Amino acid sequence: MAPSWAAALASYELEHPSEGAASRARLTRLRRLGEDVGGDPWDVTPADIAQWLSGLAASAEALRKYRHAARSFYRWAVECGHVDINPVLQQAVSTYTADSQWADALSQFEKAQRGGGLADETIAIRVGHVRRFARETALEPWKVTAADYSAWVAGLAVASSTRAKIRDSLRTFYRWAHQRGRIDEDPTLEPSRRAKTPEIPAQWEAQLRPWRSWLRSAGHPEPTVRLRMIQLRRFARDHASLDPWSVTIDDLIDWLAGKRWASETRRAYRSALRSFYRWASDTGRIDEDPTERLPAIRMSKPVPRPAHDDDYERALRNAAESDRLALRLAAELGMRCGEVAQVHARDVAREADGWTLLVHGKGSKERVLPIDEGMAQRLRAHEGYVFSGQYDGHVSPTWLSARISRLLPAGVTMHALRHRFATKAYNVDRDVFTVQQLLGHASPATTQRYVRVDDAAKRRLVSAVAGAV
């Protein structure tokens, strides 16, 4: 091995001591890299790495480990300033240009606007304004910053009324993009609103973006993707001085231990961290996953929170017709807010034994619920989505949840109506498995967390036991 390689590996080993079989194996692979490639380690190119890997007589799994070892070594070299670019991370340049991105984005935006029932003239004006912005800025649609947007609007040589209309069109476009998950921050928001959320450290944001794409490519629902990003961003803000790949299990344990969270919240954050670092390990960004040995978190005792009958009936009396229908779907069929938002007239069908409603549940899972003729006719009276809006043609679940919650007492949410359904359905004949299917739960254990057992039923059982003695 060349002296320059020996010196470089000795320095690397000082910061990455061989404490364990995995570390020793990684160093062995790096020594082979130095022997096979030769020369100066800081002059190695992507072509050298590719040629070296192609010449190894090894299995696909072994080649992956060799590549991971080289990536880890050169990541360290970049951090130390020995090289400017990691030669193991070179990727092909995308041919997806800004023009192509705008064309696709505007096509999808226009489709969403039509699904919301807007007039063709209004849609054409909005699309035209956004197309002008794209043409004059030549920026990629999802990389536009607040400064880019503000500078362009301020530089428009148009009347104030026209500027206001253009600004509204861009706000509509980016609000739609934010709801669809294409962007995490809306560049058209007013500064006072944007300033409420602290910035994410650049070294974290650079890794969170590809992780978000991975979540979406795996088919995770958009609300889940957003929640995972919120959770990791919170961790990132609390560790702004740390590189994502420098986090240790002690850092994770200290952070989780310092939060006064309910068990469900703690489990959710643990799951988000596990997902992020498993992805990093699987894609070769890290050699060891720091979350592998995180302690398991026990589930807390279930506390069902069904909405009270009086609160539900009062909400029905005060609701407009559309909101009344949303309330009924949640309380009488046990549907989630996101499922109610997606109800479409075509989902109603007449079967041999009566009317049914196809429900689009979490994780793209569907289930069929029986409905009475009155409900079927109310849903079939609509054209398209029952609750139309600009979120893929239907209302945003977040917006619908907030609207319905305003009809209920403080602390009572739309989800409490689902708990109400579960409780009432179970207390009919104590059939937890049927209730599980109606709610769309994967496990009856989850269903039990929704059901509040009737006190009268407990009293009857106790009395029956006492009478049998």
N, C-alpha and C positions, 0 to 999 in steps of 0.2 A: 504494500500500500504506500502511495506517495506520502511524503512527510506532511504536506499541506492537509491531506485528508486525515492523517493521524492526529494532527494538532486540532483540527476542527471537531473531530469526534470526541476528543478528550474534553474539549470545552463544553460540548453538548452534554456529555455524560455528567459533568459537574453539576449541571442544572437539572438533569434528568437521570438520577442515580438508578442503577439496575437493581431495584428492590422488588423482585418478583419475576416469575417466568415470562410474563408478557413483555416487561421492560428489557429483560436480557435478550429475548428473541428479537425485539425491535433493533437493538444495538447490533446483533449479529447480521441482520439484514442490511443495516447501514454500512457495516464493514465490507460486506460483499459489494455494495454499490460503489464504495471507494476503490475497491480492487478492480472491479470490472470497467468502470468509467475512466478512472485515473485523472491526471491533470490537476487543476485547481478546483476545489468544490464550488467556489464562487463564480466560476466561469461556465458551469453546467447549464445547458439550454433545454427547453422543452423537447427538442428533437433528440437530445442525448438521452433524456429519461425515457422517451417513447422507444428508442432503439434498444436501450438496456432491458426494458420490460419485455419487448418482443423476443429478445434473445434468451430469456430465461426458460429453461425446461421445467415448468412448474404448473400445477393445477390452477384453475381459475381462482379458487379461494386463496392459494398461496400468493398468486400475483396481486390479489387485492391487498394482502398484508404487506407485501413489498412496497406497493404504491403508498399505502398508509404510512409506512415507516419513513419513506422519502418525503412525503408531504409534511409530516411532523417535524423532520429535521430542517426543512427549508422554511417552514413557518417560524421556527425559532431563529433561523438565519435572518429573516426579514425583520423580526422584532429587535434583533441585535444590530441591525444595520449592515450586515455583511453583503446582502443582496437587496435589490429594490423590489423584485418580483419573484414570487414563488414559482419555479419552473414546472412544478407538478400541478399547478392550478390553471394552466393556460386553457382557454376554451375558445371554441369557434365564435366568430362574430355573427350576431344575429342579422338576418336580412329583413327583419320586420321593421320597416322604416316608420318614421313619424307620420308620413302621409297614409300608410297602410293602417296604422293604429287609429288615426283620426277617422278614416273611412269606416272601419269596423265599429268604433265607438259611436259615431253619429247614426249609423244604421240601427244599432241596438237602442239608442236613445229615442230615435224617431218611432221605433216599434213600441217602446214603452209608453210614449206619449199618446200614440193612437189607442193603446189598450186602456188608457185613462179616460177615453171618450172626449178628448179635446178636438176643437175644430181644426180642419186641415190648414186653414189660413194661419192660425196661431202656431201650429207645429212648424209650418214652413218658415215663419218669421224667426222662431227660436233656433231652428237648425241653421238658418242663414247667419244669424249673429255668431253662433258658435263656430261655424265654418270660417267666418271672417277672422275670428280670434286665432284659429289654427293657422290660417294662411299668413297672417301678419306677424305672428310670433315664431313660427317654425319650431315650436317646442313639442315634445311628446306629451300626449294628453294627461298621462298619469304622473308626470314629473313637473307639472306646473306648480310654482310656489305662490305664496300670498304676495310676495314682492313682484313676481312676474305679472300677476293678475292686476294688482293695483297700479303698476307703472303703465300697463297697456291702456287701462280704462282712463287714467288721468291724461294720457296723450292723445285721446280721440278728439279730432277736430270736428265735433258735431254739436248740435243743440243739446241743452241739458236734458230735455225730455227724451231725446233719442238715446243719450248716454244712459239714462235710467232704464230704458227698455232693454238695451244691450246688457247692462249689468244684471237685470232680472233673468234674462235668458241664460247667461253664464251661471248664475246662482242655481237656477233650475237644473242645468246640466250637471253641475258638480254635486248638487244635493242628491240627484239620482245616482251618480257614480259612487258617492259615499254610502248610500243605502244598499247598493249592489255589492259593496265590498271591494270595488276597484281601487279606491283610495282610502287611506286611514284618516286623513285630515283634509277637510274641505278648504281649499285655498281662497274661497270667496267669502268665508265667514268674517264678520267684523273683528278687528284686533282684540277688542275687550273680551269677546267670547273665546277667541282662540287662546288668549293668554291664560285661561283658567287651567289648561293642561300643560304641565312642564314638558320640555323637550326631552326626547329620548337620546341617550348618548350615541354618537355616530357609530361606534364600533358594535353596538348592539343592534341598531336599526339595520345595518348592512347584513346582519345574519337573520333578523326576524323576517325580512321580506321574502327570502327564498323558503323559509320555513312555512310562512303563510301560503305560498304557492304550493308547497308539498301537501299541506292540509287540504287545500281545495282539490288538488289532483287526486287525493285519496277519497274524495267524495264526502268530506265532512260538510254538514249544513252550514250555511253562511253565519247564522247566529252563533254556532259553536266556534267557528273560526274567529269571529270578532271577540268572543269571550276569552279564548286562548291568548289572543294578541294583547288584550287588556291585562290579563294576568301576568304575562311575561314582561310587558312594559313596566308594570309596577315593580317587579323584581329588578329590572334593569335600572330604573331610576334610583332604587335603593342601593345599587352597586355600580354607580356611574364610573367609578375609578377602576373597575375591574374589567378586563377583557372577558367576553363570554366563555372562552375556552380556558380561562385561568380559574374559574370557579371550582371550589372543592366541596366535598361532602360536608365539611365543617361549616362552610359559608351557608350552605342550604339549610342545615339543621339549625344554626343560630337564627337565621331569618324566620323560618317557620315557627321556631320556639318563641320568638318575640312578638307574635301576633295573638291578639285576643279574639280568636275566631271560633265560630261554631264548627263542629266536626265536619259538616258537609262542605263548608267553605274551605277548611284546611285540606280536605281530601281533593277538592277541585283544583286548588293551587298545586298540590303535590302531583296530580295527574298532568297538569299543564307542563310543569317542569320536567316530568318523566318523558313526556312526548317530545319536548324540544331537544333534550339531550340524547334520547334514543335516535332521533332523526340525525343529529350531529354525528353520532357514532356510526350509524348505518351509511352515511354519505361520506365518511372519511374525514370529517372536520376535526374530530378528536379521536384519540386512541382508546381512551377509557371513559365510560359513562359515569359521572359523579353521582347520579341519582340511583344507581343500581342498589345501593344498600340503605336507602332512606327507609326509616321505620314505617311499617304499615299503620294506618290511622283507622281506628275502629269507628263504626257507624254509631251515631248517637241514638238515643231512644226516640222512636218516631213520635211526632206530635202533630196529629192531623188538625187542620185548621179549616173546617168547612164553614162557608158563609151561613149566617143565620137566615131562616126562612123570612123573617120580617124585613131584613136588609135587602134580600133578593126581591121580594114583592114590592118594596118601596122603590127600588131601582127600576123595576118594570113600569110602574105608574109614571115615573118621571122621565122615562126615556123616549126619544124619538123612535119612529118605526124601525129604522135600520139598526139602531143600538139595541132595541128590544129583541130583535132577531138574534143579534150577537149574544146577548145575555142568555137567551133560551138555548142556543147551541152549546154554550159552556155549562149551564146549570142542568139542562135536561138530557144532554147527550155526553157530558163529561169531556168535551173537546178542549184541547189546548188553544191558547190564543193564536199561535201560528197556524193551527189547523183551521180555525174559524176564518182567519184572513184569506185562506186559499180556497174556500168553498166556491165551486163553479156549478152553474146550472146543469152542465153535462154530467156531473157526479151523481145526480139523482136518477135512480132507475127503478122500474117496477118489476119485481120478481114474482114468482108463483105464489109466495106466501105474504106479499106486501111490498111496500116501498122501502128502498135502501138508499144510504148515502155513502159514497166512497170518500174516505178521509185520507188526506195526504199527511202522514205523521212525521215524527222526528226521524232523522237518518234515512229519508226517502222510503220509509216503511209505510205501507198502506193497509187499511183495515176497512171493513164494511160494517156500518151500523144500521139497525132497523129504525125507521122513522114512520110516524103516522101520516095519513093522507094530507092533513092540514099543513104540516110542516113541509111535506113534499111539494105541495102546490105553491106555497110561499117562496120556496127556493127556485122552483121552475118558472116562476113569474119573471125572473130576471134574465137578461141576456148577457151571457158571459159570466164574469165574476160577480158574486152576490154583493161583495164589498169592494167595488172598483177603486182603483187608485193608480199611483205612478210607480209602485214597487212590483215590476214585472206584470203590470196590469191590475194588480190588487193592492189593497192598503198594506202599509207596513205593519207587521205585528206589534212593533213597539208603539206606534201611533194608536193602534186599536186598543192595546192594553191600557194606555194612559187615558184614553177617552172613556172606556168602560169603568175604570177605577174611579173616575170622577163622579160616577153615579152611585158608588158604594161608599160606606163610611170610611173614615181614615183608618188605614191599617188593613183594610179588606181589599184584596186584589181580585182580578178576573180569575186567577188560578184557584182562589178559594172556592169559586163556583164549581170547579172540577172536583175539589175535595168534597163539596156538598153532594155532588152526584155519586161519588164513590161510596160515601157513607150511607146514603139512602138506598142505593142499589144493593149494597151488601146486607143491610138490615131487612131486606125483603125475605130472603131465604138462606142467608149466611153462605152463599156460593162464591167464594173468593176467586175461583178460577174463571168463572164467567165474567165477573167484574174486571178481572185482569185483562181478558180479551177485549172487553168493551173500552177499557182505558188505553189499550195498546201497550201494555207493559211487558217487558221481556221476562219478568220474574214476579211471582206472587208476593215475594218479600217486599218489592217496591209498592205493590198495591196496598199492603198492610199499613204502609206509612201514610196512606190517604184516608184510611177508614177510621172513624171514631165509633166505637161500639156503643150502641144504645144502652144508657144506664138502666132502663127498664128491663132489657134482656139480661143484664148481669144480675139484677134483683130476682128475676124469675128463676135463673139457674141456681142461685144461692138458696132460694126458698124450696126449690125442688129437691136439692141435696139434703136440706135440713128435714124435709118431710119424709125422706126415704130412710132416715136413720132410725 
